[in-house]
Amino acid sequence: MKKKLIASIVVFIAGFIAAFILMGYYNSWQDTEGADAQTSDSTVRPVTAVPEHGPVPSITLEAFVDDLDGYNLHFVTENFTFTPGLIGEGSTPNTGYATVYINGMRQARVYNTWYHIGYDALVQGQNTIEVVLTTNDHTDWVVNDSPIQDAVILERTE
């Protein structure tokens, strides 16, 4: 009887240790998967197609050196209206906001045509700044499966 009790305790402890080890492996695997999703952010973002028979929005990104710090970005849009009061209200054609990405990482939502990026948001050297037109329900506007976006390379040398 005593041997069965000891064997049961050993099996219980071994099972507990195995479960603990597997949980750690599973969590580290999930962290790796999450990191992969972040680095390939542009391929996993949800999208909404611009209606076929309407005007197609566009965005052109202009960057100007700021005298005090960083850059001022100007978003020149056509057939697009910034609608901060409608965020979360569903997708209405040619409306929404702009999403700014720095080196592939989401930086900010922008609800008008100007945005400032300070040097503290940039790494030393070259930085890719991407701006994507986004719907009010937080999906990227696309035409022929391509996001409506523009990008520039900005330098941080200080």
GINORHU-V329945 format. One line per field, one symbol per residue. phi: phi as a letter, one per 30 degrees, with the letter a starting at -180 (. if undefined). psi: psi as a letter, one per 20 degrees, with the letter a starting at -180 (. if undefined). burial: # if it has 24 or more other ideal C-beta (glycine too) atoms within 12 Angstrom, else .. A space follows every 50 residues. Layout:
phi = ???
psi = ???
burial = ???
//
This chain:
phi = .ddddddddddddddddddddddddddddddddddddddcedccddbbdd edccdcdbbbccbbdddcaibccccccbhbbdbddceicjcceibkbccc cchicdcacbcacbaccdeddcddjdbcccbbdbddcicddbbhicddab bbcccccc
psi = ghhhggggggggggggggggghggggghggggghgghhhlhhiipqqppp qhjrqpqrpppppppphgpcqpppooqqkpppmhijpijroppkrcrqpp polippgqqpjajqppoqhiiqrpbqpppppppqrikkqppqpljpqorr qrpqpoi.
burial = ........................................##..#.##.# ......###.#.#......##.###.#..####.......#.######## ####.#####....###...##....##########.######...#### ##.#....
//
